[in-house]
Amino acid sequence: MVARILPATLNFVQNVRMRNPKRHLQTALIGIALLLVACGQQLPPWRDGRLLVIVPDIAQGAETEFERELALLFGEHLRTAVELIPSSAEDIGQALRKRRAHLAAATLRRKENHAALRFGPSYQSVREQIICNRDGFFPKTLADLAERKLVVVAGSAQETALREARDKSPWLQWLPRRKLSIKDLLQEVSEGTADCAVANELQFADARNYYSNLAAAFDIGSPSNLAWAFPRDADQELLQKAQVFFDRIQGDGTLSRLLERYYGHSGRLHPQHAASFITKTGKVLPDFRDFFEQAATLTGFDWRLLAALAYQESQWDPLATSFTNVRGMMMLTEDTADRMKVKNRLDARESILAGAQYLALLRETVPARVPEPDRTWMALAAYNQGYGHLEDARILTERAKLDPDSWGDVKRWMPLLNRPGYYNTLKHGYARGGEAVILVESIRSYHDMLKRLEPDPPAEAAEEETSYHLFGPMQHVLR
């Protein structure tokens, strides 16, 4: 085994060294660590300063990022380094049974009496749903699925839910799909090559933005209580540490902030709006992409976030004009245009650069203690309603003894800025706060869609996977 794997590992490390000498040492350490795990070496004690954690592979989207950040926070809690091992759902159980990792943070359905694994505390509950094409076969009960092509990701929480459902419906059959993501399966259903698939409610909320002909037929069994999995003979102290960690982040609000960060905007867009956005991404966006990339270089924002903001403002129409005389691609007011020294608001490049710089100015105005991405979401709200009204909303949030530095808390109170009982007690008075919340949440959805429709180049994405997720700085929400 070593003779086969070692040359490939050394070649990989050498290639990374040639591309980026500053990162070759850390990449070498990852390669060697994974080599030892692959060769069946004894799992190193986590107390020695290295915790091996299996996480979903990158194709799983928000689930991947959520679990990775949660695992890194656990490493901070333990005061130990974390090495993340991407894996498909079907391989997780075997990897834990063979003690190739200390735990799996991979959106697994908690099962009390699992023969080979142990589970930590539940941290999220999601409904498992039968998703079908509403233009074709659409079942009402499990019995309607007999002799139909029902697909599910092999080894996933959804397949575990199906196995539990089969206890009451022994005739239930499905096709477990290996090496595919839930997005792949839902695309098959949309295109008619599969009758139905099983997905949780958050996965479906995301997929509905891309496939407007999908619909949830019904829930299957009880909701999945998601939890981390450990080998059956896991260190008892590590299990206790995990319990303390989850008690802590549930108690101090860190977990709810993470869930809001990754899933709080799910299902925001109407299917028709999502479909129009996808169409214009192919037909209109290419004409302006260079301008968004220039603005991103100037301000440090992801160009796709700026494009999402512009779409929400004008649907990428450089001549857009509102009845209040807000104009252009980024819908700048006269005052903002003067402040940013814009000569022609209807010039697409000038509007995009000025809008991006104005957003950057607002983000710098938000207190530095506010973590990302909350700081950017608040800047977007201020872009819509003005910074003073954002501050008023943060004051309302603080009065309610919630966190004024958390967008998830602030967005609950911002809509109240249109009620006299609230705005009369604040410095800046009446505002359409609910409009700002809708704008921010829609931009988050459009941004997520653009990250999938316009992904980073493969080489760049691969380097980010190595450097950022495993070693680089991450904006955590632990307080």
Contacts in CASP RR format, 6 or more apart in sequence:
PFRMAT RR
TARGET T0000
AUTHOR 0000-0000-0000
METHOD contacts of the structure
MODEL  1
MVARILPATLNFVQNVRMRNPKRHLQTALIGIALLLVACGQQLPPWRDGR
LLVIVPDIAQGAETEFERELALLFGEHLRTAVELIPSSAEDIGQALRKRR
AHLAAATLRRKENHAALRFGPSYQSVREQIICNRDGFFPKTLADLAERKL
VVVAGSAQETALREARDKSPWLQWLPRRKLSIKDLLQEVSEGTADCAVAN
ELQFADARNYYSNLAAAFDIGSPSNLAWAFPRDADQELLQKAQVFFDRIQ
GDGTLSRLLERYYGHSGRLHPQHAASFITKTGKVLPDFRDFFEQAATLTG
FDWRLLAALAYQESQWDPLATSFTNVRGMMMLTEDTADRMKVKNRLDARE
SILAGAQYLALLRETVPARVPEPDRTWMALAAYNQGYGHLEDARILTERA
KLDPDSWGDVKRWMPLLNRPGYYNTLKHGYARGGEAVILVESIRSYHDML
KRLEPDPPAEAAEEETSYHLFGPMQHVLR
1 38 0 8 1.000
1 39 0 8 1.000
1 40 0 8 1.000
2 35 0 8 1.000
2 39 0 8 1.000
5 35 0 8 1.000
5 38 0 8 1.000
5 39 0 8 1.000
6 35 0 8 1.000
9 31 0 8 1.000
9 32 0 8 1.000
9 34 0 8 1.000
9 35 0 8 1.000
12 27 0 8 1.000
12 31 0 8 1.000
13 24 0 8 1.000
13 27 0 8 1.000
13 28 0 8 1.000
13 31 0 8 1.000
16 23 0 8 1.000
16 24 0 8 1.000
16 27 0 8 1.000
16 463 0 8 1.000
16 466 0 8 1.000
17 24 0 8 1.000
17 27 0 8 1.000
17 28 0 8 1.000
19 459 0 8 1.000
19 463 0 8 1.000
20 463 0 8 1.000
20 467 0 8 1.000
23 463 0 8 1.000
23 466 0 8 1.000
23 467 0 8 1.000
26 467 0 8 1.000
26 470 0 8 1.000
26 471 0 8 1.000
27 466 0 8 1.000
27 467 0 8 1.000
30 83 0 8 1.000
30 466 0 8 1.000
30 470 0 8 1.000
33 50 0 8 1.000
33 52 0 8 1.000
33 83 0 8 1.000
34 85 0 8 1.000
37 43 0 8 1.000
37 52 0 8 1.000
37 85 0 8 1.000
37 100 0 8 1.000
37 101 0 8 1.000
38 100 0 8 1.000
40 98 0 8 1.000
40 100 0 8 1.000
43 52 0 8 1.000
43 99 0 8 1.000
43 100 0 8 1.000
43 101 0 8 1.000
43 102 0 8 1.000
44 50 0 8 1.000
44 52 0 8 1.000
45 235 0 8 1.000
46 52 0 8 1.000
46 78 0 8 1.000
46 80 0 8 1.000
46 102 0 8 1.000
46 235 0 8 1.000
46 238 0 8 1.000
47 80 0 8 1.000
49 80 0 8 1.000
49 81 0 8 1.000
50 80 0 8 1.000
50 81 0 8 1.000
50 83 0 8 1.000
51 74 0 8 1.000
51 75 0 8 1.000
51 78 0 8 1.000
51 80 0 8 1.000
51 81 0 8 1.000
51 82 0 8 1.000
51 83 0 8 1.000
51 102 0 8 1.000
51 103 0 8 1.000
52 83 0 8 1.000
52 85 0 8 1.000
52 100 0 8 1.000
52 101 0 8 1.000
52 102 0 8 1.000
53 71 0 8 1.000
53 74 0 8 1.000
53 82 0 8 1.000
53 83 0 8 1.000
53 84 0 8 1.000
53 85 0 8 1.000
53 101 0 8 1.000
53 102 0 8 1.000
53 103 0 8 1.000
53 104 0 8 1.000
53 105 0 8 1.000
54 85 0 8 1.000
54 86 0 8 1.000
54 87 0 8 1.000
54 92 0 8 1.000
54 95 0 8 1.000
54 96 0 8 1.000
54 100 0 8 1.000
54 101 0 8 1.000
54 103 0 8 1.000
54 104 0 8 1.000
54 105 0 8 1.000
54 106 0 8 1.000
55 64 0 8 1.000
55 67 0 8 1.000
55 68 0 8 1.000
55 71 0 8 1.000
55 84 0 8 1.000
55 85 0 8 1.000
55 86 0 8 1.000
55 87 0 8 1.000
55 104 0 8 1.000
55 105 0 8 1.000
55 106 0 8 1.000
56 63 0 8 1.000
56 64 0 8 1.000
56 67 0 8 1.000
56 86 0 8 1.000
56 87 0 8 1.000
56 89 0 8 1.000
56 106 0 8 1.000
56 107 0 8 1.000
57 64 0 8 1.000
57 86 0 8 1.000
57 87 0 8 1.000
57 88 0 8 1.000
57 181 0 8 1.000
58 64 0 8 1.000
58 86 0 8 1.000
58 465 0 8 1.000
59 181 0 8 1.000
59 183 0 8 1.000
60 107 0 8 1.000
60 181 0 8 1.000
60 182 0 8 1.000
62 202 0 8 1.000
62 206 0 8 1.000
62 262 0 8 1.000
62 263 0 8 1.000
62 448 0 8 1.000
63 107 0 8 1.000
63 203 0 8 1.000
64 86 0 8 1.000
65 262 0 8 1.000
66 258 0 8 1.000
66 259 0 8 1.000
66 261 0 8 1.000
66 262 0 8 1.000
66 263 0 8 1.000
67 105 0 8 1.000
67 106 0 8 1.000
67 107 0 8 1.000
68 84 0 8 1.000
68 105 0 8 1.000
68 469 0 8 1.000
69 258 0 8 1.000
69 474 0 8 1.000
69 476 0 8 1.000
70 105 0 8 1.000
70 123 0 8 1.000
70 258 0 8 1.000
71 82 0 8 1.000
71 84 0 8 1.000
71 105 0 8 1.000
72 82 0 8 1.000
72 84 0 8 1.000
72 474 0 8 1.000
72 476 0 8 1.000
73 245 0 8 1.000
73 249 0 8 1.000
73 254 0 8 1.000
73 476 0 8 1.000
73 478 0 8 1.000
74 82 0 8 1.000
74 105 0 8 1.000
74 242 0 8 1.000
74 245 0 8 1.000
75 81 0 8 1.000
75 82 0 8 1.000
76 476 0 8 1.000
76 478 0 8 1.000
77 241 0 8 1.000
77 244 0 8 1.000
77 245 0 8 1.000
77 248 0 8 1.000
78 241 0 8 1.000
83 470 0 8 1.000
84 469 0 8 1.000
84 470 0 8 1.000
85 95 0 8 1.000
85 100 0 8 1.000
85 101 0 8 1.000
87 95 0 8 1.000
87 104 0 8 1.000
87 106 0 8 1.000
88 154 0 8 1.000
88 178 0 8 1.000
88 179 0 8 1.000
89 106 0 8 1.000
89 153 0 8 1.000
89 154 0 8 1.000
89 155 0 8 1.000
89 156 0 8 1.000
89 159 0 8 1.000
90 153 0 8 1.000
90 154 0 8 1.000
90 155 0 8 1.000
90 176 0 8 1.000
90 178 0 8 1.000
90 179 0 8 1.000
92 104 0 8 1.000
92 106 0 8 1.000
92 108 0 8 1.000
92 155 0 8 1.000
92 229 0 8 1.000
93 104 0 8 1.000
93 116 0 8 1.000
93 117 0 8 1.000
93 229 0 8 1.000
95 101 0 8 1.000
95 104 0 8 1.000
96 103 0 8 1.000
96 104 0 8 1.000
96 116 0 8 1.000
96 117 0 8 1.000
96 229 0 8 1.000
96 230 0 8 1.000
96 231 0 8 1.000
97 116 0 8 1.000
97 117 0 8 1.000
97 231 0 8 1.000
97 232 0 8 1.000
99 231 0 8 1.000
102 230 0 8 1.000
102 231 0 8 1.000
102 234 0 8 1.000
102 235 0 8 1.000
102 238 0 8 1.000
103 228 0 8 1.000
103 229 0 8 1.000
103 230 0 8 1.000
103 234 0 8 1.000
103 238 0 8 1.000
103 242 0 8 1.000
104 228 0 8 1.000
104 229 0 8 1.000
104 230 0 8 1.000
105 228 0 8 1.000
106 228 0 8 1.000
106 229 0 8 1.000
107 124 0 8 1.000
107 157 0 8 1.000
107 226 0 8 1.000
108 119 0 8 1.000
108 157 0 8 1.000
108 160 0 8 1.000
108 226 0 8 1.000
108 227 0 8 1.000
108 228 0 8 1.000
108 229 0 8 1.000
109 157 0 8 1.000
109 160 0 8 1.000
109 161 0 8 1.000
109 224 0 8 1.000
109 225 0 8 1.000
109 226 0 8 1.000
109 227 0 8 1.000
110 119 0 8 1.000
110 120 0 8 1.000
110 122 0 8 1.000
110 224 0 8 1.000
110 225 0 8 1.000
110 226 0 8 1.000
110 227 0 8 1.000
111 117 0 8 1.000
111 119 0 8 1.000
111 160 0 8 1.000
112 119 0 8 1.000
115 232 0 8 1.000
116 232 0 8 1.000
117 229 0 8 1.000
117 230 0 8 1.000
117 231 0 8 1.000
117 232 0 8 1.000
118 229 0 8 1.000
118 230 0 8 1.000
118 231 0 8 1.000
118 232 0 8 1.000
118 234 0 8 1.000
118 239 0 8 1.000
119 227 0 8 1.000
119 228 0 8 1.000
119 229 0 8 1.000
119 230 0 8 1.000
120 227 0 8 1.000
120 228 0 8 1.000
120 229 0 8 1.000
120 230 0 8 1.000
120 239 0 8 1.000
120 242 0 8 1.000
120 243 0 8 1.000
120 246 0 8 1.000
121 227 0 8 1.000
121 242 0 8 1.000
121 243 0 8 1.000
121 246 0 8 1.000
121 247 0 8 1.000
122 225 0 8 1.000
122 226 0 8 1.000
122 227 0 8 1.000
123 226 0 8 1.000
123 227 0 8 1.000
123 246 0 8 1.000
123 250 0 8 1.000
123 255 0 8 1.000
124 225 0 8 1.000
124 226 0 8 1.000
124 259 0 8 1.000
125 223 0 8 1.000
125 224 0 8 1.000
125 225 0 8 1.000
125 226 0 8 1.000
126 200 0 8 1.000
126 201 0 8 1.000
126 202 0 8 1.000
126 223 0 8 1.000
126 224 0 8 1.000
126 226 0 8 1.000
127 200 0 8 1.000
127 201 0 8 1.000
127 219 0 8 1.000
127 223 0 8 1.000
127 224 0 8 1.000
128 157 0 8 1.000
128 158 0 8 1.000
128 161 0 8 1.000
128 198 0 8 1.000
128 199 0 8 1.000
128 200 0 8 1.000
128 219 0 8 1.000
128 220 0 8 1.000
128 221 0 8 1.000
128 223 0 8 1.000
128 224 0 8 1.000
129 198 0 8 1.000
129 199 0 8 1.000
129 200 0 8 1.000
129 201 0 8 1.000
129 204 0 8 1.000
129 216 0 8 1.000
129 217 0 8 1.000
129 218 0 8 1.000
129 219 0 8 1.000
129 220 0 8 1.000
130 139 0 8 1.000
130 142 0 8 1.000
130 145 0 8 1.000
130 150 0 8 1.000
130 196 0 8 1.000
130 197 0 8 1.000
130 198 0 8 1.000
130 216 0 8 1.000
130 217 0 8 1.000
130 218 0 8 1.000
130 219 0 8 1.000
130 220 0 8 1.000
131 186 0 8 1.000
131 189 0 8 1.000
131 196 0 8 1.000
131 197 0 8 1.000
131 198 0 8 1.000
131 199 0 8 1.000
131 204 0 8 1.000
131 207 0 8 1.000
131 214 0 8 1.000
131 215 0 8 1.000
131 216 0 8 1.000
131 217 0 8 1.000
132 138 0 8 1.000
132 139 0 8 1.000
132 189 0 8 1.000
132 195 0 8 1.000
132 196 0 8 1.000
132 214 0 8 1.000
132 215 0 8 1.000
132 217 0 8 1.000
133 189 0 8 1.000
133 190 0 8 1.000
133 192 0 8 1.000
133 195 0 8 1.000
133 213 0 8 1.000
133 214 0 8 1.000
133 215 0 8 1.000
134 213 0 8 1.000
134 214 0 8 1.000
134 215 0 8 1.000
135 213 0 8 1.000
137 148 0 8 1.000
137 195 0 8 1.000
137 196 0 8 1.000
138 215 0 8 1.000
138 217 0 8 1.000
139 145 0 8 1.000
139 148 0 8 1.000
139 196 0 8 1.000
139 217 0 8 1.000
139 218 0 8 1.000
140 217 0 8 1.000
140 218 0 8 1.000
141 218 0 8 1.000
142 165 0 8 1.000
142 169 0 8 1.000
142 172 0 8 1.000
142 220 0 8 1.000
143 169 0 8 1.000
145 172 0 8 1.000
145 195 0 8 1.000
145 196 0 8 1.000
146 171 0 8 1.000
146 173 0 8 1.000
148 195 0 8 1.000
148 196 0 8 1.000
149 175 0 8 1.000
149 194 0 8 1.000
149 195 0 8 1.000
149 196 0 8 1.000
150 173 0 8 1.000
150 174 0 8 1.000
150 175 0 8 1.000
150 194 0 8 1.000
150 195 0 8 1.000
150 196 0 8 1.000
150 197 0 8 1.000
150 198 0 8 1.000
151 174 0 8 1.000
151 175 0 8 1.000
151 176 0 8 1.000
151 177 0 8 1.000
151 185 0 8 1.000
151 188 0 8 1.000
151 189 0 8 1.000
151 194 0 8 1.000
151 196 0 8 1.000
151 197 0 8 1.000
151 198 0 8 1.000
152 158 0 8 1.000
152 159 0 8 1.000
152 162 0 8 1.000
152 174 0 8 1.000
152 175 0 8 1.000
152 176 0 8 1.000
152 177 0 8 1.000
152 185 0 8 1.000
152 197 0 8 1.000
152 198 0 8 1.000
153 159 0 8 1.000
153 176 0 8 1.000
153 177 0 8 1.000
153 180 0 8 1.000
153 181 0 8 1.000
153 182 0 8 1.000
153 185 0 8 1.000
154 176 0 8 1.000
154 177 0 8 1.000
154 178 0 8 1.000
155 176 0 8 1.000
156 182 0 8 1.000
157 200 0 8 1.000
157 224 0 8 1.000
157 226 0 8 1.000
158 182 0 8 1.000
158 198 0 8 1.000
158 199 0 8 1.000
158 200 0 8 1.000
158 224 0 8 1.000
159 174 0 8 1.000
159 176 0 8 1.000
159 198 0 8 1.000
160 224 0 8 1.000
161 198 0 8 1.000
161 220 0 8 1.000
161 221 0 8 1.000
161 222 0 8 1.000
161 224 0 8 1.000
162 172 0 8 1.000
162 174 0 8 1.000
162 198 0 8 1.000
162 220 0 8 1.000
164 221 0 8 1.000
164 222 0 8 1.000
165 172 0 8 1.000
165 220 0 8 1.000
165 221 0 8 1.000
166 172 0 8 1.000
174 198 0 8 1.000
175 194 0 8 1.000
177 184 0 8 1.000
177 185 0 8 1.000
182 197 0 8 1.000
182 199 0 8 1.000
182 203 0 8 1.000
182 207 0 8 1.000
183 203 0 8 1.000
183 206 0 8 1.000
183 207 0 8 1.000
185 194 0 8 1.000
185 197 0 8 1.000
185 199 0 8 1.000
186 197 0 8 1.000
186 199 0 8 1.000
186 203 0 8 1.000
186 204 0 8 1.000
186 207 0 8 1.000
186 211 0 8 1.000
186 214 0 8 1.000
187 210 0 8 1.000
187 211 0 8 1.000
188 194 0 8 1.000
188 197 0 8 1.000
189 195 0 8 1.000
189 196 0 8 1.000
189 197 0 8 1.000
189 211 0 8 1.000
189 214 0 8 1.000
190 210 0 8 1.000
190 211 0 8 1.000
190 213 0 8 1.000
190 214 0 8 1.000
196 217 0 8 1.000
198 220 0 8 1.000
199 207 0 8 1.000
200 224 0 8 1.000
201 216 0 8 1.000
202 263 0 8 1.000
202 266 0 8 1.000
204 214 0 8 1.000
204 216 0 8 1.000
205 266 0 8 1.000
205 267 0 8 1.000
206 266 0 8 1.000
206 267 0 8 1.000
206 448 0 8 1.000
207 214 0 8 1.000
208 214 0 8 1.000
208 267 0 8 1.000
208 271 0 8 1.000
208 274 0 8 1.000
209 267 0 8 1.000
209 269 0 8 1.000
209 271 0 8 1.000
209 274 0 8 1.000
209 445 0 8 1.000
209 449 0 8 1.000
210 274 0 8 1.000
210 278 0 8 1.000
210 449 0 8 1.000
210 452 0 8 1.000
212 271 0 8 1.000
212 272 0 8 1.000
212 274 0 8 1.000
212 275 0 8 1.000
228 242 0 8 1.000
230 238 0 8 1.000
230 239 0 8 1.000
230 242 0 8 1.000
246 255 0 8 1.000
248 254 0 8 1.000
249 255 0 8 1.000
249 258 0 8 1.000
249 478 0 8 1.000
250 256 0 8 1.000
252 479 0 8 1.000
253 403 0 8 1.000
254 477 0 8 1.000
254 478 0 8 1.000
254 479 0 8 1.000
257 374 0 8 1.000
257 403 0 8 1.000
257 406 0 8 1.000
257 408 0 8 1.000
257 477 0 8 1.000
258 477 0 8 1.000
260 406 0 8 1.000
260 407 0 8 1.000
260 408 0 8 1.000
261 373 0 8 1.000
261 374 0 8 1.000
261 477 0 8 1.000
264 408 0 8 1.000
264 441 0 8 1.000
264 444 0 8 1.000
265 441 0 8 1.000
265 442 0 8 1.000
265 444 0 8 1.000
265 445 0 8 1.000
265 448 0 8 1.000
266 445 0 8 1.000
267 445 0 8 1.000
268 441 0 8 1.000
268 442 0 8 1.000
268 444 0 8 1.000
268 445 0 8 1.000
269 277 0 8 1.000
269 442 0 8 1.000
269 445 0 8 1.000
269 446 0 8 1.000
274 445 0 8 1.000
274 449 0 8 1.000
276 315 0 8 1.000
277 311 0 8 1.000
277 446 0 8 1.000
277 449 0 8 1.000
278 449 0 8 1.000
278 453 0 8 1.000
280 311 0 8 1.000
280 315 0 8 1.000
280 316 0 8 1.000
281 449 0 8 1.000
281 450 0 8 1.000
281 453 0 8 1.000
281 454 0 8 1.000
284 316 0 8 1.000
285 307 0 8 1.000
285 316 0 8 1.000
285 454 0 8 1.000
288 307 0 8 1.000
288 310 0 8 1.000
288 316 0 8 1.000
288 318 0 8 1.000
288 329 0 8 1.000
288 348 0 8 1.000
288 352 0 8 1.000
289 303 0 8 1.000
289 307 0 8 1.000
291 348 0 8 1.000
291 349 0 8 1.000
291 352 0 8 1.000
291 353 0 8 1.000
292 303 0 8 1.000
292 304 0 8 1.000
292 306 0 8 1.000
292 307 0 8 1.000
292 310 0 8 1.000
292 352 0 8 1.000
293 303 0 8 1.000
294 349 0 8 1.000
294 352 0 8 1.000
294 353 0 8 1.000
295 301 0 8 1.000
295 303 0 8 1.000
295 306 0 8 1.000
295 352 0 8 1.000
295 353 0 8 1.000
295 355 0 8 1.000
295 356 0 8 1.000
295 357 0 8 1.000
296 302 0 8 1.000
296 303 0 8 1.000
296 306 0 8 1.000
296 356 0 8 1.000
298 353 0 8 1.000
298 356 0 8 1.000
298 357 0 8 1.000
299 306 0 8 1.000
299 356 0 8 1.000
299 357 0 8 1.000
299 359 0 8 1.000
299 360 0 8 1.000
300 360 0 8 1.000
301 356 0 8 1.000
301 359 0 8 1.000
301 360 0 8 1.000
301 376 0 8 1.000
302 447 0 8 1.000
304 447 0 8 1.000
304 450 0 8 1.000
304 451 0 8 1.000
304 454 0 8 1.000
305 376 0 8 1.000
305 443 0 8 1.000
305 447 0 8 1.000
306 352 0 8 1.000
306 356 0 8 1.000
306 359 0 8 1.000
307 316 0 8 1.000
307 446 0 8 1.000
307 450 0 8 1.000
308 443 0 8 1.000
308 444 0 8 1.000
308 446 0 8 1.000
308 447 0 8 1.000
308 450 0 8 1.000
309 330 0 8 1.000
309 359 0 8 1.000
309 380 0 8 1.000
309 383 0 8 1.000
309 443 0 8 1.000
310 316 0 8 1.000
310 329 0 8 1.000
310 330 0 8 1.000
310 352 0 8 1.000
311 446 0 8 1.000
312 439 0 8 1.000
312 442 0 8 1.000
312 443 0 8 1.000
312 446 0 8 1.000
313 320 0 8 1.000
313 329 0 8 1.000
313 330 0 8 1.000
313 331 0 8 1.000
314 320 0 8 1.000
314 328 0 8 1.000
314 329 0 8 1.000
314 330 0 8 1.000
314 331 0 8 1.000
316 329 0 8 1.000
317 328 0 8 1.000
317 329 0 8 1.000
318 328 0 8 1.000
318 329 0 8 1.000
318 346 0 8 1.000
318 347 0 8 1.000
318 348 0 8 1.000
318 351 0 8 1.000
319 328 0 8 1.000
319 346 0 8 1.000
320 327 0 8 1.000
320 328 0 8 1.000
320 329 0 8 1.000
320 331 0 8 1.000
321 327 0 8 1.000
321 328 0 8 1.000
322 331 0 8 1.000
324 333 0 8 1.000
325 333 0 8 1.000
325 334 0 8 1.000
326 332 0 8 1.000
326 333 0 8 1.000
327 345 0 8 1.000
327 346 0 8 1.000
328 345 0 8 1.000
328 346 0 8 1.000
328 348 0 8 1.000
328 351 0 8 1.000
329 348 0 8 1.000
329 351 0 8 1.000
329 352 0 8 1.000
330 351 0 8 1.000
330 352 0 8 1.000
330 354 0 8 1.000
330 355 0 8 1.000
330 356 0 8 1.000
330 358 0 8 1.000
332 340 0 8 1.000
332 342 0 8 1.000
332 345 0 8 1.000
332 351 0 8 1.000
332 354 0 8 1.000
332 355 0 8 1.000
332 358 0 8 1.000
336 354 0 8 1.000
336 355 0 8 1.000
336 358 0 8 1.000
337 345 0 8 1.000
337 354 0 8 1.000
339 358 0 8 1.000
340 354 0 8 1.000
340 355 0 8 1.000
340 357 0 8 1.000
340 358 0 8 1.000
341 354 0 8 1.000
342 350 0 8 1.000
342 351 0 8 1.000
342 354 0 8 1.000
343 350 0 8 1.000
344 350 0 8 1.000
345 351 0 8 1.000
358 383 0 8 1.000
359 379 0 8 1.000
359 380 0 8 1.000
359 383 0 8 1.000
362 379 0 8 1.000
362 382 0 8 1.000
362 383 0 8 1.000
362 387 0 8 1.000
363 375 0 8 1.000
363 376 0 8 1.000
363 378 0 8 1.000
363 379 0 8 1.000
365 379 0 8 1.000
365 382 0 8 1.000
365 387 0 8 1.000
366 375 0 8 1.000
366 378 0 8 1.000
366 379 0 8 1.000
366 382 0 8 1.000
366 390 0 8 1.000
367 405 0 8 1.000
369 405 0 8 1.000
370 378 0 8 1.000
370 405 0 8 1.000
371 405 0 8 1.000
371 475 0 8 1.000
371 476 0 8 1.000
371 477 0 8 1.000
372 475 0 8 1.000
373 407 0 8 1.000
373 475 0 8 1.000
374 405 0 8 1.000
374 406 0 8 1.000
374 407 0 8 1.000
374 408 0 8 1.000
374 477 0 8 1.000
377 407 0 8 1.000
377 411 0 8 1.000
377 440 0 8 1.000
377 444 0 8 1.000
378 390 0 8 1.000
378 394 0 8 1.000
378 407 0 8 1.000
378 410 0 8 1.000
380 436 0 8 1.000
380 439 0 8 1.000
380 440 0 8 1.000
380 443 0 8 1.000
381 390 0 8 1.000
381 393 0 8 1.000
381 407 0 8 1.000
381 410 0 8 1.000
381 411 0 8 1.000
381 414 0 8 1.000
381 433 0 8 1.000
381 436 0 8 1.000
381 437 0 8 1.000
381 439 0 8 1.000
381 440 0 8 1.000
382 388 0 8 1.000
382 389 0 8 1.000
382 390 0 8 1.000
383 439 0 8 1.000
384 435 0 8 1.000
384 436 0 8 1.000
384 439 0 8 1.000
384 440 0 8 1.000
385 417 0 8 1.000
385 431 0 8 1.000
385 432 0 8 1.000
385 433 0 8 1.000
385 435 0 8 1.000
385 436 0 8 1.000
386 431 0 8 1.000
388 427 0 8 1.000
388 428 0 8 1.000
389 414 0 8 1.000
389 417 0 8 1.000
389 428 0 8 1.000
389 429 0 8 1.000
389 431 0 8 1.000
389 433 0 8 1.000
389 436 0 8 1.000
390 410 0 8 1.000
390 414 0 8 1.000
390 436 0 8 1.000
391 427 0 8 1.000
391 428 0 8 1.000
392 417 0 8 1.000
392 423 0 8 1.000
392 426 0 8 1.000
392 427 0 8 1.000
392 428 0 8 1.000
392 429 0 8 1.000
392 431 0 8 1.000
393 410 0 8 1.000
393 413 0 8 1.000
393 414 0 8 1.000
393 416 0 8 1.000
393 417 0 8 1.000
393 433 0 8 1.000
394 404 0 8 1.000
394 405 0 8 1.000
394 410 0 8 1.000
395 404 0 8 1.000
395 426 0 8 1.000
396 413 0 8 1.000
396 414 0 8 1.000
396 416 0 8 1.000
396 417 0 8 1.000
396 422 0 8 1.000
396 426 0 8 1.000
397 403 0 8 1.000
397 404 0 8 1.000
397 409 0 8 1.000
397 410 0 8 1.000
397 412 0 8 1.000
397 413 0 8 1.000
398 404 0 8 1.000
400 413 0 8 1.000
402 409 0 8 1.000
402 412 0 8 1.000
402 413 0 8 1.000
403 409 0 8 1.000
404 410 0 8 1.000
406 477 0 8 1.000
407 440 0 8 1.000
411 437 0 8 1.000
411 440 0 8 1.000
411 441 0 8 1.000
414 433 0 8 1.000
414 434 0 8 1.000
414 436 0 8 1.000
414 437 0 8 1.000
415 433 0 8 1.000
415 434 0 8 1.000
415 437 0 8 1.000
416 422 0 8 1.000
416 423 0 8 1.000
416 433 0 8 1.000
417 423 0 8 1.000
417 426 0 8 1.000
417 429 0 8 1.000
417 430 0 8 1.000
417 431 0 8 1.000
417 432 0 8 1.000
417 433 0 8 1.000
417 434 0 8 1.000
418 430 0 8 1.000
418 431 0 8 1.000
418 432 0 8 1.000
418 433 0 8 1.000
418 434 0 8 1.000
423 429 0 8 1.000
423 430 0 8 1.000
423 431 0 8 1.000
455 461 0 8 1.000
456 464 0 8 1.000
468 474 0 8 1.000
END
